[in-house]
Amino acid sequence: MQMDKAKQKFRLTSLERAWILYDVGNSAFVLLVATLIPIFFNALAEGGGLSSVEYLAYWGYAASAVTVITAVLSPILGTLADTRNYKKPIFTFCVAVGVIGCCAMGMASTWLPFLLIFIFAKVGFSGSLVFYDSMLSDVTVPDRMDEVSSKGYAWGYIGSCVPFVVCLALVLGAGSIGISQMTALNLALFITAVWWLVTTLPLLRQYKQVHFVEVQEHAIRQSFARIGHTLRHLKEDRQVFWFLLAFFCYIDGVYTIIDMATAYGTALGLDTTGLLLALLVTQIVAFPSALVFGRLSGQYPSGTLIPVCIAAYAGIALFAFFLKHQWQFWVLAVVVGMFQGGIQALSRSHFAKIIPPEKSGEYFGLFDICGKGASFLGTMIVSVGSQLTGSANVGVGSLIVLFVVGFVLFRVSDQK
């Protein structure tokens, strides 16, 4: 009887399913960014005379540029989106920017225009996540947030594999079906963009903003005033303040590993096909692992589970420092998959529970600054470390500092 009640308790509503489905769509773009796009950029970079270390560095600089742009835009747009009936239109605009940019990347024939279009698309993607994450408080209730957030990441991982397998088959088998790799990449980008757009439609149809502030005259000016007030008083909410500091450190490391995994393996000279298949394994492993962390959240608080994930990532960074062989990259891919969904989902739901729901857009704008979708500090550490030492291992291994500091700061936040 109790088991039946538990099942009923966690049965997803139609709106929760629509919210999760967007994760399925945008995760296809994330997977493409982590796999095929860096490899194609590597080919363009080699054609432009860049070395492997320069390739890794410029890719990192592009990711950092995305973070700087979204860091400026996200809190402004997020605060504006908290106004009644503003969140959905701005979310829709960001999705459109990302989808159009995804299609346009295939038009670039040299490495610099490709990077510029990539930045454009990634800014749209990152902006959409500010509003998507803040929608969590509108689509469900606090005691279901950990479970719903975990299911979002879980189904995002496994759902993104559907278009990715098709795209991977096109790129790797381009010659056998009589098309060039450039044409195959164009098709892969188009397929991903369509998948992203179609899976967004149910959320756009069903979502209604529940928590908001009332429309005021001079809404843009008022949004600046509200965020200024929040920043001035942020230290007064010690739990939120210390969590954001901790999140800034550890999630930068997490997203750096996600964003630069293929670039890192390529710089080490590892087999391209093996890298792609290893990262596909990461997605597959991440699916049940995220669900497991969702279930564990019903037995243990997120304040207990998140430090476990941070410690695991510190071990991953240490392992990456010594990575040289293909089989080691496979091990890395599996272990990352085990903890990737847990740390992302629990961080999102933990934050949603400790902030005012009517200011979710504003606060998730700050959340995004701290590393959501792209990382600044982490990618700079990898890029600068790689260039100064001439070793990609040193650059990636240095990320352990972020996880150690993030662990300590999170323990401080959890005691406030």
C-alpha positions as CSV (number, residue, x, y, z in Angstrom):
1,M,0.0,0.0,0.0
2,Q,2.8,2.4,0.9
3,M,4.6,1.5,-2.3
4,D,1.5,2.3,-4.4
5,K,1.3,5.7,-2.7
6,A,5.0,6.4,-3.4
7,K,4.5,5.5,-7.0
8,Q,1.5,7.8,-7.2
9,K,3.4,10.6,-5.5
10,F,6.1,10.6,-8.2
11,R,3.9,10.1,-11.2
12,L,4.7,13.0,-13.6
13,T,2.1,15.5,-14.5
14,S,1.6,16.6,-18.1
15,L,3.4,19.9,-17.4
16,E,6.3,18.2,-15.7
17,R,6.7,15.9,-18.7
18,A,6.7,18.9,-21.1
19,W,9.3,20.6,-18.9
20,I,11.5,17.4,-19.0
21,L,11.0,17.1,-22.7
22,Y,12.9,20.4,-23.3
23,D,15.9,18.8,-21.5
24,V,15.7,16.0,-24.1
25,G,15.8,18.6,-26.9
26,N,18.5,21.0,-25.7
27,S,20.7,18.0,-24.5
28,A,21.1,17.0,-28.2
29,F,22.8,20.3,-28.8
30,V,25.0,19.8,-25.7
31,L,26.0,16.4,-26.9
32,L,26.8,17.8,-30.4
33,V,28.9,20.5,-28.8
34,A,30.8,18.0,-26.7
35,T,31.5,15.6,-29.6
36,L,31.2,16.4,-33.3
37,I,31.5,20.2,-33.3
38,P,35.0,20.2,-31.6
39,I,36.2,17.6,-34.0
40,F,35.1,19.6,-37.0
41,F,36.6,22.7,-35.5
42,N,39.9,20.8,-35.1
43,A,39.8,20.0,-38.8
44,L,39.2,23.7,-39.6
45,A,41.9,24.7,-37.1
46,E,44.5,22.4,-38.7
47,G,43.6,23.8,-42.1
48,G,44.2,27.3,-40.7
49,G,47.7,26.3,-39.4
50,L,46.9,26.1,-35.7
51,S,48.7,23.5,-33.5
52,S,46.8,21.1,-31.2
53,V,47.6,23.2,-28.1
54,E,46.4,26.3,-29.9
55,Y,43.3,24.5,-31.0
56,L,42.4,23.5,-27.4
57,A,43.2,27.0,-26.2
58,Y,41.0,28.8,-28.7
59,W,38.2,26.4,-28.1
60,G,38.5,27.2,-24.4
61,Y,38.5,30.9,-25.1
62,A,35.3,30.6,-27.1
63,A,33.6,28.8,-24.3
64,S,34.8,31.5,-21.9
65,A,33.5,34.3,-24.2
66,V,30.1,32.6,-24.1
67,T,30.2,32.8,-20.3
68,V,31.2,36.4,-20.2
69,I,28.3,37.4,-22.6
70,T,25.7,35.3,-20.7
71,A,27.0,36.6,-17.4
72,V,26.1,40.1,-18.5
73,L,22.8,39.3,-20.1
74,S,21.4,36.5,-17.8
75,P,20.7,38.4,-14.6
76,I,19.2,41.3,-16.6
77,L,16.9,39.1,-18.7
78,G,16.2,36.8,-15.8
79,T,15.0,39.7,-13.6
80,L,12.9,41.0,-16.4
81,A,11.4,37.6,-17.0
82,D,10.1,37.5,-13.4
83,T,7.5,40.1,-14.5
84,R,4.1,38.6,-15.2
85,N,3.9,37.1,-18.8
86,Y,7.5,37.9,-19.7
87,K,9.2,34.6,-19.0
88,K,7.8,32.5,-21.8
89,P,8.4,35.1,-24.6
90,I,12.1,35.7,-23.6
91,F,12.6,32.0,-23.3
92,T,11.2,31.5,-26.8
93,F,13.5,34.1,-28.2
94,C,16.6,32.5,-26.6
95,V,15.6,29.1,-28.1
96,A,15.2,30.7,-31.5
97,V,18.6,32.2,-31.3
98,G,20.1,28.8,-30.4
99,V,18.3,26.9,-33.1
100,I,19.2,29.4,-35.8
101,G,22.8,29.4,-34.7
102,C,23.0,25.7,-34.7
103,C,21.9,25.6,-38.3
104,A,24.2,28.4,-39.3
105,M,27.4,26.8,-38.0
106,G,27.5,24.5,-41.1
107,M,27.9,27.6,-43.3
108,A,31.4,28.4,-41.9
109,S,34.4,27.2,-44.0
110,T,37.2,28.6,-41.8
111,W,37.8,28.3,-38.0
112,L,37.3,31.9,-37.0
113,P,33.7,32.4,-38.4
114,F,32.8,29.0,-37.1
115,L,33.8,30.0,-33.6
116,L,31.9,33.3,-33.8
117,I,28.7,31.5,-34.9
118,F,29.2,28.9,-32.2
119,I,29.4,31.7,-29.6
120,F,26.1,33.1,-31.0
121,A,24.3,29.7,-30.8
122,K,25.7,28.9,-27.3
123,V,24.6,32.2,-25.9
124,G,21.1,31.5,-27.1
125,F,21.3,28.0,-25.5
126,S,22.7,29.3,-22.2
127,G,20.1,32.1,-22.1
128,S,17.3,29.6,-22.5
129,L,18.5,27.5,-19.6
130,V,18.2,30.5,-17.2
131,F,14.4,30.6,-17.9
132,Y,14.0,26.9,-18.2
133,D,15.7,26.2,-14.8
134,S,13.6,29.0,-13.2
135,M,10.4,27.4,-14.6
136,L,11.0,24.5,-12.1
137,S,9.2,26.4,-9.3
138,D,6.2,26.9,-11.7
139,V,5.9,23.4,-13.0
140,T,6.1,21.4,-9.7
141,V,6.1,21.8,-5.9
142,P,9.2,21.9,-3.6
143,D,8.9,18.3,-2.3
144,R,9.0,17.0,-5.9
145,M,11.8,19.2,-7.2
146,D,14.7,16.8,-6.6
147,E,12.9,14.0,-8.4
148,V,11.6,16.1,-11.3
149,S,15.0,17.8,-11.8
150,S,16.8,14.4,-11.8
151,K,14.3,13.0,-14.3
152,G,14.9,16.0,-16.5
153,Y,18.6,15.4,-16.7
154,A,18.2,11.6,-16.9
155,W,15.8,11.7,-19.9
156,G,17.9,14.5,-21.4
157,Y,20.9,12.2,-21.5
158,I,19.2,9.2,-23.0
159,G,16.9,11.2,-25.3
160,S,19.8,13.2,-26.8
161,C,21.3,9.9,-28.0
162,V,18.5,9.5,-30.6
163,P,19.5,12.3,-32.9
164,F,23.2,11.9,-32.0
165,V,23.4,8.3,-33.2
166,V,21.9,9.4,-36.5
167,C,24.3,12.3,-36.7
168,L,27.3,10.1,-35.8
169,A,26.3,7.6,-38.5
170,L,26.1,10.4,-41.1
171,V,29.5,11.9,-40.2
172,L,31.4,8.6,-39.8
173,G,29.8,7.0,-42.9
174,A,29.7,10.0,-45.1
175,G,32.0,8.5,-47.8
176,S,30.1,5.2,-48.0
177,I,26.8,7.0,-48.8
178,G,28.4,9.4,-51.3
179,I,28.4,12.7,-49.4
180,S,31.2,14.8,-48.1
181,Q,31.9,15.2,-44.4
182,M,31.0,18.9,-44.7
183,T,27.6,17.9,-46.0
184,A,27.2,15.3,-43.3
185,L,28.0,17.9,-40.6
186,N,25.5,20.3,-42.1
187,L,22.8,17.6,-41.9
188,A,23.8,16.8,-38.4
189,L,23.5,20.4,-37.3
190,F,20.1,20.6,-39.1
191,I,18.8,17.4,-37.5
192,T,19.9,18.6,-34.0
193,A,18.2,22.0,-34.5
194,V,14.9,20.4,-35.6
195,W,15.0,18.0,-32.7
196,W,15.6,20.8,-30.3
197,L,12.8,22.9,-31.7
198,V,10.2,20.1,-31.9
199,T,10.8,19.0,-28.3
200,T,10.3,22.6,-27.1
201,L,6.8,22.9,-28.5
202,P,4.9,21.0,-25.7
203,L,6.4,23.3,-23.0
204,L,5.6,26.4,-25.0
205,R,2.0,25.2,-25.3
206,Q,1.5,24.2,-21.7
207,Y,3.7,26.5,-19.6
208,K,2.1,29.4,-17.6
209,Q,4.0,31.6,-15.3
210,V,2.7,31.0,-11.7
211,H,5.2,33.0,-9.6
212,F,5.9,36.6,-10.7
213,V,6.0,40.2,-9.9
214,E,3.4,42.6,-11.3
215,V,4.0,44.5,-14.4
216,Q,5.3,48.0,-13.7
217,E,6.0,51.1,-15.8
218,H,9.5,51.1,-17.2
219,A,9.9,47.3,-16.8
220,I,13.5,47.3,-18.0
221,R,14.5,50.0,-15.7
222,Q,12.7,48.3,-12.8
223,S,14.5,45.0,-13.6
224,F,17.9,46.8,-13.1
225,A,16.6,48.2,-9.8
226,R,15.4,44.8,-8.6
227,I,18.7,43.0,-9.4
228,G,20.6,45.9,-7.7
229,H,18.5,45.4,-4.6
230,T,19.1,41.6,-4.7
231,L,22.8,42.0,-5.1
232,R,23.1,44.5,-2.2
233,H,21.2,42.2,0.1
234,L,22.5,38.9,-1.1
235,K,25.0,38.6,1.8
236,E,22.0,38.8,4.2
237,D,20.8,35.4,2.9
238,R,23.9,33.5,3.9
239,Q,22.8,30.1,2.6
240,V,22.2,31.4,-0.9
241,F,25.3,33.5,-0.8
242,W,27.7,30.7,0.2
243,F,26.0,28.2,-2.1
244,L,26.5,30.5,-5.1
245,L,30.2,30.8,-4.2
246,A,30.5,27.1,-3.9
247,F,28.5,26.5,-7.1
248,F,30.7,28.9,-9.0
249,C,33.7,26.8,-8.2
250,Y,32.6,23.2,-8.5
251,I,30.2,23.6,-11.4
252,D,32.9,25.5,-13.5
253,G,35.0,22.4,-13.2
254,V,32.0,20.1,-14.1
255,Y,31.1,22.0,-17.2
256,T,34.7,22.4,-18.3
257,I,35.1,18.7,-18.3
258,I,31.8,18.3,-20.3
259,D,32.5,21.1,-22.8
260,M,36.2,20.2,-23.4
261,A,36.2,16.4,-23.1
262,T,36.5,15.7,-26.9
263,A,38.8,18.7,-27.4
264,Y,41.1,17.3,-24.6
265,G,41.1,13.8,-26.0
266,T,41.8,15.1,-29.5
267,A,44.7,17.2,-28.3
268,L,46.2,14.1,-26.7
269,G,46.0,12.4,-30.1
270,L,43.4,9.8,-29.2
271,D,41.3,8.0,-31.8
272,T,38.4,10.1,-32.9
273,T,35.9,7.3,-33.3
274,G,36.8,5.9,-29.9
275,L,36.3,9.4,-28.3
276,L,32.8,9.7,-29.8
277,L,31.8,6.3,-28.7
278,A,33.2,6.8,-25.2
279,L,31.2,10.0,-24.8
280,L,28.1,8.2,-26.0
281,V,28.7,5.7,-23.2
282,T,28.8,8.7,-20.8
283,Q,25.3,9.7,-21.9
284,I,24.0,6.1,-21.5
285,V,25.6,5.7,-18.0
286,A,24.3,9.1,-16.9
287,F,20.7,8.1,-17.6
288,P,20.3,5.5,-14.8
289,S,22.7,7.3,-12.6
290,A,20.7,10.5,-12.6
291,L,17.5,8.5,-11.8
292,V,19.4,6.8,-8.9
293,F,20.4,10.2,-7.4
294,G,16.7,11.3,-7.8
295,R,15.6,8.3,-5.7
296,L,18.4,8.8,-3.2
297,S,17.2,12.4,-2.7
298,G,14.1,10.9,-1.1
299,Q,16.2,9.3,1.5
300,Y,19.1,11.8,1.9
301,P,19.1,15.6,1.7
302,S,20.7,17.2,-1.3
303,G,23.1,18.8,1.2
304,T,24.5,15.3,1.8
305,L,24.5,14.1,-1.8
306,I,26.1,17.1,-3.5
307,P,29.4,16.9,-1.6
308,V,29.7,13.2,-2.6
309,C,29.5,14.3,-6.3
310,I,32.0,17.1,-5.8
311,A,34.5,14.7,-4.2
312,A,34.0,12.3,-7.1
313,Y,34.8,15.0,-9.6
314,A,38.0,15.9,-7.7
315,G,39.0,12.3,-8.3
316,I,38.1,12.6,-12.0
317,A,40.3,15.7,-12.4
318,L,43.2,13.9,-10.7
319,F,42.7,10.9,-13.0
320,A,42.7,13.2,-16.1
321,F,46.1,14.5,-15.1
322,F,47.6,11.1,-15.8
323,L,45.4,10.2,-18.8
324,K,47.4,9.1,-21.8
325,H,45.7,6.0,-23.3
326,Q,42.4,5.3,-25.0
327,W,41.2,2.8,-22.4
328,Q,41.8,5.5,-19.7
329,F,39.5,7.9,-21.5
330,W,36.8,5.1,-21.5
331,V,37.2,4.8,-17.8
332,L,36.9,8.6,-17.4
333,A,33.8,8.6,-19.6
334,V,32.0,6.0,-17.4
335,V,32.9,7.7,-14.1
336,V,31.8,11.1,-15.4
337,G,28.5,9.6,-16.4
338,M,28.0,8.2,-12.9
339,F,28.1,11.6,-11.3
340,Q,27.3,14.2,-14.0
341,G,23.5,14.0,-13.8
342,G,23.5,13.9,-10.0
343,I,25.5,17.0,-9.4
344,Q,23.6,19.0,-12.1
345,A,20.1,18.0,-11.1
346,L,20.6,18.2,-7.3
347,S,22.3,21.6,-7.6
348,R,19.4,23.0,-9.6
349,S,16.7,21.7,-7.3
350,H,18.7,22.6,-4.1
351,F,18.9,26.2,-5.4
352,A,15.3,26.3,-6.4
353,K,14.2,25.3,-2.9
354,I,16.3,28.0,-1.1
355,I,15.3,31.0,-3.2
356,P,12.0,33.1,-3.4
357,P,9.9,31.5,-6.1
358,E,8.5,34.8,-7.4
359,K,12.2,35.8,-8.1
360,S,13.2,32.6,-9.7
361,G,14.2,34.1,-13.0
362,E,16.3,36.8,-11.2
363,Y,18.1,34.3,-9.0
364,F,18.6,31.7,-11.8
365,G,20.2,34.5,-13.7
366,L,22.8,34.7,-10.9
367,F,22.9,30.9,-10.9
368,D,23.8,31.0,-14.6
369,I,26.6,33.4,-14.0
370,C,28.2,30.8,-11.8
371,G,28.7,28.5,-14.7
372,K,25.5,27.1,-16.2
373,G,26.0,25.9,-19.8
374,A,29.6,27.1,-20.0
375,S,32.4,27.9,-17.6
376,F,34.8,30.8,-17.5
377,L,37.2,30.1,-14.8
378,G,37.5,26.4,-15.6
379,T,38.1,26.9,-19.3
380,M,40.6,29.6,-18.6
381,I,42.5,27.3,-16.3
382,V,42.7,24.6,-18.9
383,S,43.5,27.0,-21.8
384,V,46.2,29.0,-19.9
385,G,47.6,25.9,-18.2
386,S,47.9,24.1,-21.5
387,Q,49.6,27.0,-23.3
388,L,52.1,27.8,-20.4
389,T,53.2,24.1,-19.9
390,G,52.6,22.8,-23.4
391,S,50.6,19.9,-21.8
392,A,46.9,19.3,-22.0
393,N,47.1,17.0,-19.0
394,V,48.4,19.7,-16.7
395,G,45.6,22.1,-17.9
396,V,42.8,19.6,-17.2
397,G,44.3,18.2,-14.0
398,S,44.5,21.7,-12.5
399,L,40.7,21.7,-12.3
400,I,41.0,19.7,-9.0
401,V,41.5,23.1,-7.3
402,L,38.0,24.2,-8.2
403,F,36.5,21.0,-6.7
404,V,38.4,21.3,-3.4
405,V,37.4,24.9,-2.9
406,G,33.8,24.2,-4.0
407,F,33.6,21.3,-1.5
408,V,34.7,23.5,1.4
409,L,32.4,26.4,0.5
410,F,29.4,24.1,0.0
411,R,29.9,22.6,3.5
412,V,29.9,26.2,4.8
413,S,26.7,27.0,3.0
414,D,25.0,23.9,4.3
415,Q,25.6,25.0,7.8
416,K,24.0,28.4,7.4
